[in-house]
Each structure stands twice: as structure tokens, then as C-alpha cells.
Amino acid sequence: MIIKSRIKEKGINALMIVLLFLATGIYSCSVQAQSFAPFKYMGFEATFGVRSFQLNSSISEINQMPVVEEGGSLGLIFGNDLLKAKIRAAGFYYSASSVPRTVDLFETEALVNFYPLEYFRKGENALDIYLIAGVSMDNIKFYGHYLAGDGEKINYSTTNEPYVGKLAQINATGGIGFEYQLPVQYDFVHLFAEAKYGAPLKSGTDSEPFKNTSVKNFTSISVGVSFGLCR
């Protein structure tokens, strides 16, 4: 429980730092260029995609196991043509059929999208490219019968595997994306595709069997839509 609380505290601190950076960056851009209103875009976002990573563990059944997760997330978006902040508050991902063991993922992200071409653009352009930086908080949950003791009777007739433990992890994320702006008035609708890589900053567990379990090569590919009010 101590490890869990520390991870939660560090995650909150990291999210606060990112949010402070977002607010400062957006405000400074609005001061430097009148065309970049501080909150030109305010709305919502939905994404669908794939998360993949590899497990290292002292548990032989999952050691060196590649994991592919499929799912999506919901969140908020605000910003301007140069910087957009995204808070993906609820991301749910479930292990694909190719994964031999059941592993589920709940993810919360705070991201900054930076659009470098806006410095050189003189007119409207429907297609854009952006760079991504941020942090994510991931809860990776494990299910199965592989931790059962030798004398324990297991009911294999049920389709629901028992929960056996989880990892809580904080990742620094970076990546690249492409965005297409649909021509609508007053509101905005943006379609996008992006790829990210996550570098673990901190991980831990409150489940004793998973003390020596870690995640590496955390990558994600997503497509989505953002929509809302445009000033």
C-alpha cells in the first residue's frame, strides 16, 4: 500500500507539472502572437487504438511475454493552433486474442501537442503534423490460474479468470501525429492518427508475486476524433 500511495502521489505531481507547462506555454504563445487565442479550441476527444509492451517477470508463465491491448479512451482538449492540451481521463484496453494470458490496462494521460508548422504557415491548411509530449498513469491488471498453489482446487468450468495482481506505472511519453481538420463553421472536428513511445519513470505493485515484474517497450498507435467549440 505504501508503494501504491507513493506512485499515486508521484503521478499527481507529474500531471500537475504537465498542466502547469500547458498553461504557461499556451499563455506565452497568445502573448507573442495575437492569432493564437489562448483557448481557441475547447471540446472532447475519443480515441481507438492498440497498446503493446513486453513483460519481464520472475513468474515463468508471463516472463518475456509480448502483450497487445485493444481499446479506446475519452478525454478533454483545449488550446490553440500552436499548442493543444489533452487530458485523456479514461482509457480502457483489453488483451488481444493472440495474448496467451489475460492482461487488462486502465490508462490516464496528460499530453501536449505541438504544431511546428504553425510558425511558418500564412493561411489555413486542413492537414497538419504535431509532436507529442506528456505522461501517462497505467494500471496493468493480471488474470489467470497460474498463481494457484499446488494444493488448491481450481474450477476451470468458469469462463471468468480470477484476478491475481496488478502493476501501477508512470510513463513519460513522446511521439508524432497527423491531423485533418474538417471544414465546419463555428465548431471544430479534427481527425487524427498518432504513434507514441513510453519510457517508464516509476512502477510498483501491492501484489507480492509481481514484485519482480516490469514492463518495457511500451508503444501505442491510435486513431481518433476531437470536436467542440472553436472561437
C-alpha positions as CSV (number, residue, x, y, z in Angstrom):
1,M,0.0,0.0,0.0
2,I,2.9,2.3,0.7
3,I,4.3,1.7,-2.8
4,K,0.9,2.3,-4.3
5,S,0.4,5.6,-2.5
6,R,3.8,6.8,-3.5
7,I,3.2,6.0,-7.1
8,K,-0.2,7.8,-6.9
9,E,1.5,10.8,-5.3
10,K,4.3,11.0,-7.9
11,G,1.7,10.6,-10.7
12,I,-0.4,13.5,-9.4
13,N,2.8,15.6,-9.1
14,A,3.8,14.7,-12.7
15,L,0.3,15.6,-14.0
16,M,0.4,19.0,-12.2
17,I,3.8,19.8,-13.7
18,V,2.5,19.0,-17.2
19,L,-0.7,21.0,-16.7
20,L,1.4,24.0,-15.5
21,F,3.6,23.7,-18.6
22,L,0.5,23.6,-20.8
23,A,-1.0,26.7,-19.2
24,T,2.3,28.6,-19.3
25,G,3.0,27.6,-22.9
26,I,-0.4,28.5,-24.2
27,Y,-0.5,31.8,-22.4
28,S,3.0,32.8,-23.7
29,C,2.0,31.9,-27.3
30,S,-1.1,34.1,-27.0
31,V,1.1,37.0,-25.9
32,Q,3.6,36.5,-28.7
33,A,1.1,36.1,-31.5
34,Q,-2.4,37.6,-31.5
35,S,-3.6,35.0,-34.0
36,F,-3.1,32.3,-31.3
37,A,-6.0,32.8,-28.9
38,P,-5.3,31.1,-25.5
39,F,-8.3,28.8,-25.8
40,K,-9.3,28.8,-29.4
41,Y,-10.4,25.1,-29.2
42,M,-12.4,23.6,-26.3
43,G,-14.0,20.2,-26.6
44,F,-13.9,16.5,-26.3
45,E,-11.9,13.6,-27.8
46,A,-12.4,9.9,-28.4
47,T,-9.6,7.5,-29.5
48,F,-9.4,3.9,-30.5
49,G,-6.1,2.1,-30.7
50,V,-3.6,-0.5,-29.7
51,R,-1.1,-0.6,-26.8
52,S,1.8,-3.0,-26.9
53,F,4.6,-3.9,-24.4
54,Q,6.7,-6.8,-23.1
55,L,6.6,-8.2,-19.6
56,N,9.7,-9.2,-17.7
57,S,8.9,-11.2,-14.6
58,S,10.1,-13.9,-12.1
59,I,6.7,-15.6,-12.9
60,S,7.7,-18.0,-15.7
61,E,4.2,-18.0,-17.3
62,I,4.4,-14.3,-18.2
63,N,8.1,-13.7,-18.4
64,Q,9.2,-12.3,-21.8
65,M,5.5,-12.3,-22.8
66,P,4.6,-9.7,-25.5
67,V,1.2,-8.1,-24.8
68,V,-1.1,-6.4,-27.2
69,E,-4.0,-4.4,-25.9
70,E,-7.0,-3.1,-27.8
71,G,-9.4,-0.4,-26.7
72,G,-10.0,3.3,-26.5
73,S,-10.2,6.4,-24.4
74,L,-12.3,9.5,-23.7
75,G,-10.9,12.9,-22.8
76,L,-10.9,16.7,-23.0
77,I,-9.0,19.0,-25.3
78,F,-8.2,22.7,-25.2
79,G,-5.7,25.1,-26.7
80,N,-4.9,26.9,-30.0
81,D,-3.3,26.3,-33.4
82,L,0.2,26.0,-31.9
83,L,-0.4,24.1,-28.7
84,K,-3.2,21.8,-27.6
85,A,-3.6,20.1,-24.2
86,K,-5.2,16.8,-24.0
87,I,-6.5,15.1,-20.8
88,R,-7.4,11.5,-21.5
89,A,-9.1,10.7,-18.3
90,A,-10.4,7.2,-19.0
91,G,-8.7,4.7,-21.3
92,F,-9.7,1.0,-21.2
93,Y,-7.7,-1.6,-23.1
94,Y,-8.1,-5.4,-23.1
95,S,-5.6,-8.0,-24.2
96,A,-6.0,-9.3,-27.8
97,S,-6.8,-12.9,-28.6
98,S,-3.2,-13.5,-29.5
99,V,-2.0,-12.9,-25.9
100,P,-1.8,-16.2,-24.0
101,R,-2.6,-14.7,-20.6
102,T,-5.3,-12.1,-19.8
103,V,-3.9,-8.7,-19.1
104,D,-6.1,-5.5,-18.9
105,L,-5.0,-1.9,-18.9
106,F,-6.6,1.3,-17.5
107,E,-4.8,4.4,-18.6
108,T,-4.9,8.1,-17.8
109,E,-2.8,10.6,-19.9
110,A,-1.9,14.3,-19.9
111,L,-0.4,15.3,-23.2
112,V,0.8,18.4,-25.1
113,N,0.5,18.6,-28.9
114,F,2.9,21.0,-30.6
115,Y,2.3,22.1,-34.2
116,P,5.6,23.4,-35.5
117,L,4.3,24.2,-39.0
118,E,2.1,27.0,-37.5
119,Y,5.3,29.2,-37.2
120,F,5.6,29.2,-41.0
121,R,2.0,28.9,-42.2
122,K,0.3,32.0,-43.6
123,G,-3.1,30.6,-44.4
124,E,-5.5,27.8,-43.4
125,N,-4.4,24.2,-44.0
126,A,-6.6,21.2,-43.5
127,L,-3.7,18.7,-42.9
128,D,-1.2,19.2,-40.1
129,I,1.6,17.4,-38.2
130,Y,2.3,17.6,-34.5
131,L,4.7,16.4,-31.9
132,I,3.5,14.8,-28.6
133,A,4.9,15.0,-25.1
134,G,3.3,14.1,-21.8
135,V,2.9,11.5,-19.0
136,S,0.6,8.5,-18.5
137,M,-0.5,6.6,-15.4
138,D,-1.1,2.9,-16.2
139,N,-2.8,0.2,-14.1
140,I,-2.0,-3.2,-15.6
141,K,-4.2,-5.9,-14.2
142,F,-3.4,-9.7,-14.5
143,Y,-5.9,-12.5,-14.5
144,G,-5.4,-16.3,-14.6
145,H,-4.9,-19.5,-12.7
146,Y,-1.1,-19.6,-12.9
147,L,-0.5,-18.4,-9.3
148,A,-2.6,-21.2,-7.7
149,G,-0.9,-23.3,-5.1
150,D,-0.2,-27.0,-5.6
151,G,-3.0,-28.0,-3.2
152,E,-5.6,-25.5,-4.4
153,K,-8.5,-26.8,-6.3
154,I,-9.3,-24.8,-9.4
155,N,-12.7,-24.7,-11.1
156,Y,-11.9,-24.5,-14.8
157,S,-15.5,-24.7,-15.8
158,T,-16.0,-20.9,-15.2
159,T,-15.2,-18.6,-18.1
160,N,-14.0,-15.8,-15.8
161,E,-10.4,-16.0,-14.8
162,P,-9.5,-14.8,-11.2
163,Y,-7.7,-11.5,-10.6
164,V,-4.2,-12.2,-9.4
165,G,-2.5,-8.8,-9.2
166,K,-1.5,-5.6,-10.9
167,L,1.3,-3.1,-11.7
168,A,1.0,0.6,-11.3
169,Q,3.3,2.5,-13.7
170,I,4.1,6.1,-14.7
171,N,5.5,6.7,-18.2
172,A,7.0,9.7,-19.9
173,T,5.6,9.6,-23.4
174,G,6.6,11.1,-26.7
175,G,5.5,10.7,-30.3
176,I,4.2,12.1,-33.6
177,G,0.8,12.6,-35.1
178,F,-1.1,13.7,-38.2
179,E,-4.3,15.7,-38.1
180,Y,-7.0,16.5,-40.6
181,Q,-9.4,19.5,-39.9
182,L,-12.8,19.1,-41.4
183,P,-14.3,22.3,-42.9
184,V,-17.0,23.3,-40.5
185,Q,-18.1,26.7,-39.2
186,Y,-18.1,27.9,-35.6
187,D,-17.3,24.4,-34.3
188,F,-14.3,22.1,-35.0
189,V,-14.0,18.5,-35.9
190,H,-10.4,17.1,-36.2
191,L,-9.5,13.5,-37.3
192,F,-6.1,12.3,-36.3
193,A,-3.7,9.3,-36.2
194,E,-0.7,9.1,-33.8
195,A,2.1,6.9,-32.6
196,K,3.8,7.2,-29.1
197,Y,6.5,5.5,-27.1
198,G,6.5,5.4,-23.3
199,A,9.6,5.3,-21.1
200,P,8.9,4.1,-17.5
201,L,9.6,6.6,-14.8
202,K,8.2,4.6,-11.8
203,S,6.5,1.3,-11.3
204,G,5.4,-0.8,-8.4
205,T,2.8,-3.3,-7.1
206,D,0.9,-4.1,-4.0
207,S,0.8,-7.8,-5.1
208,E,3.7,-9.8,-3.7
209,P,4.0,-12.3,-6.6
210,F,4.5,-9.4,-9.0
211,K,7.4,-7.6,-7.1
212,N,9.8,-8.6,-9.8
213,T,7.6,-7.8,-12.7
214,S,8.2,-4.9,-15.0
215,V,7.2,-3.5,-18.4
216,K,9.4,-2.4,-21.3
217,N,9.0,-1.3,-24.9
218,F,5.7,0.4,-24.3
219,T,4.3,1.7,-27.6
220,S,0.9,2.8,-28.8
221,I,-0.9,3.6,-32.1
222,S,-4.2,5.4,-32.1
223,V,-6.8,7.0,-34.3
224,G,-9.4,9.4,-33.1
225,V,-11.6,12.4,-33.4
226,S,-11.7,15.6,-31.4
227,F,-14.7,18.0,-31.6
228,G,-16.1,21.0,-29.8
229,L,-16.3,24.8,-29.9
230,C,-14.0,27.0,-32.0
231,R,-13.7,30.7,-31.2
